[in-house]
Amino acid sequence: MKRRNFLSLGSALAGSALYAGALPGAQAAGRERLRIGMIGTGMRGQVLLRELVRRADVEVAALCDIEPIMLGRAVQMVMAAGKPAPATFGENGDGYAYRRMLDAGKLDGVIIATPWEWHAQMAIDAMQAKVPVGCEVVAGVSLQDHWNVLDAQLKTGTPYMLLENVCYRRDVLAVLRMVRSGLFGDLVHLQGGYQHDLRAVKFNSGDPSKPYGGGVEFGQKGWSEARWRTEHSVRRNGELYPSHGIGPCAMYTNINRGNRFTRINAFASKAAGLHDYVVRNGGEDHPNARTRFQLGDIVTTTLSCDNGETIILQHDTSLPRPYSLGFRVQGTRGLWMDLNRGVHVEGVSKPHEWDDAQAWFAKYDHPLWRKYGEQAAGAGHGGMDFFVIHAFVEALKENAPMPIDIYDAVTWSAITPLSEQSIALGFQTLDFPDFTGGKWRTRKPIFAFDDRY
């Protein structure tokens, strides 16, 4: 499953500034202020835009969206923050208007917050235009998408960061410090996932004032994410949203930096939850009650690592449940479990009893949160969105490698098409491709070692 031309390409670029992810040529000098554009100004884009407009070191120079309502709201957000009105693109419904923005905007970076199926092509176009990319999670849809995005980054040297905010969650970063301190000993097994009732996201009435719930429409009759996201549940069966769970687990186990995924398989339950939701809220005679959803209600994916760890991910978005990412980090001397908010450390905790994790988190609170916690207050997703935008901006300003880089992006996101393939083949175990071409053996961890970003 290795890309045939990858090793020669990697060898040609190894050791160069481009390969390390530095800014190319004329952009190499450090900068105090950045001109940032955004492609996609829907609900998610507006959350990220809120973080951009409150920064003094960022000018939101351009916005692109084919939905006039959302584009108008985004422009008002910029102006309400006392910033100049940005240039706008896409009002005429041209899905490729973003290319004019990339060519004309003289941008220092671009945020991509569009439907998943657009991410790969938009990122490739931006990198080829020498515009650094901060891409919302899901780097591509097909496995080939991931190779194409990687090839574009390596050939152009344009920085690319996956905007995975959960890596910056306060407890997740505290546990990272606990792992690095050796508190849990040698890591053996980890778990995570995306366990989030999205039925009111996948269906609504189509009313732009009510993007969540209130009906059972999707596709062209739906609004916001129901217009595009639900279709993935109709035609795909796999771990559709892996990065929230795998991102922290990958950082704990140094994936792509001394370790790598080696094998993957996935299992899917029957698909019953979305049909049940449509029938109960729209009636058996509603046209969408005849839709055959392919996505299993619970998808369980298992990964093995070169250093011997196992990782389990669970995707659970079609059934009633409270939100949880279900983290578990377990080693030879103890473990953390997210669901019961517990930590157990052998020789410190009482035998066979849990400690309240909060006491441990206070002790191991990460320097990033100690420094920026007040600034992050009120930011999206409990403050995490402040940190992921902060990291993208600061790395660009310093001409430094992205803390969540192109290898992280394609490795985490490729879990989706690989899990789909495993399920389609009767839950087969597959080899996991080495996107680094062997570089994982010598690359060193860089994520969140201090209070910068």
Beta strands, then each sheet from edge to edge (+ up, - down):
strand 1: 34-39
strand 2: 58-64
strand 3: 87-89
strand 4: 109-112
strand 5: 133-135
strand 6: 160-162
strand 7: 187-195
strand 8: 261-268
strand 9: 299-305
strand 10: 310-316
strand 11: 328-331
strand 12: 334-337
strand 13: 342-345
strand 14: 355-356
strand 15: 430-431
sheet 1: 3+ 2+ 1+ 4+ 5+ 6+
sheet 2: 14+ 13- 12+ 11- 7+ 10+ 9- 8+ 15-
end
